[in-house]
Amino acid sequence: MPAVKKTKQKKPEDGSAQINGAENKPHKNTTKKSEQASRKEDSTPSKDDNDDEDDTLLKKTKTKSSNESNVAKEKKAKAKAAKCESDRESESDNKPSKSKKSSRTSIPASLFQTDGKDESKAFKNKDKRESKKAKSEESDADSTVKKKKKRKGKKGKKDEERPTSPEIEINNLEEFVLQPAPEGVTVRCKVTRDKRGVDRGFFPMYFLHLDNEKKVFLLAGRKRKKSTTSNYLISIDATDLSRGGEHFVGKLRSNLLGTKFTVFDSGLNPDRALRDLSNARQELAAVIYETNVLGLKGPRRMTVVIPGMDEDSKRVPIRARNDNDGLLMRYQNRQMENLIELHNKPPVWNDDTASYALNFNGRVTQASVKNFQIVHSKDHSYIVMQFGRVADDLFTLDYKYPMCAVQAFALALSSFDGKLACE
């Protein structure tokens, strides 16, 4: 018998016979049918493929619908939050006791009322919110210090460009310059320096006028020639600046270094006054400049001490019996009964101009070491006084309650005076 070779049956190359990973051997009579079936299967997609595509489409539609629902939820949440804020604002507006305007107007009067209490502790606890607000305002402030100073003789901005003082009726000039400014009113003035004359270079004249169309004269000041320390006389008459004149209303006196100043009214010296000191002079203010040799510590730092106000918005009289009982010694010993402590507002460094800057709201236009603003430690937004240059011999001076014209003018004169330990 002839030998019969056994041949192994080959697997289909296209792998169409594999279903779910199992292998089936085809029958002899069904090879053609299986080939035709395989061709049909190759031409049409399988059921599993269709299921996969449907699943991907469902996933996409689900993600889109979920995204749309999330966006709708966010919109609803934002609308709800805005509605709640509007409701809160409307409720706060309806309550006058919590309104911002009422609280703001009531702050200045209460800041300067002493009632015989020591106000030194209040200055240690500064309000953080006020300091942050002051820093943000200072960062957005317009620069009043420039890189290049203007030449001499060159005029600054016109007076019309600066805010002017409101109309103020002055019936008695002497009473007006010694009374505190009305609450809610900013008295805007200008200071003119006159250097013309033989000795005016060393002893110039200073004049204070209201900065408005009428330009009403208020005060005049001059440094005394024969005096061991800086001593300025203040008068309500521009032609009479004598110590014994009828128009003499105040005096500014400094120490030997020119770092501490005291402002007096026209009263008598305690040694010459009556025993009850009823006609003795009052101390209206004291100014302390921090020692700053060659300006290494930056801009000037000032501390101003003024008498406090009583419930009737009248100045508490401070009459010292001797030099050891004055405002400077009381401040040094921290005896702050009936006294208010003020400071100059610290300027902010401006990278654009490479200089320190303060916002004077258009009232100061030129750079000067004499420019300053006096504020209360509890409220930096309430500027009690500001002073600055607008031309070579022209300066602006603005003051508010509780300061008077004599106090503000004396502080400006202290800024003009040379200081050996502060320059």
PyMOL commands that set and color helices and strands:
alter all, ss='L'
color gray80, all
select helices_A, chain A and resi 31-43+47-94+96-98+100-111+120-124+128-139+159-161+173-178+293-295+323-325+327-332+405-416
alter helices_A, ss='H'
color red, helices_A
select strands_A, chain A and resi 187-194+205-210+217-223+231-235+248-254+260-265+283-289+302-307+339-344+348-350+355-357+372-376+379-391+394-399
alter strands_A, ss='S'
color yellow, strands_A
deselect
rebuild
show_as cartoon
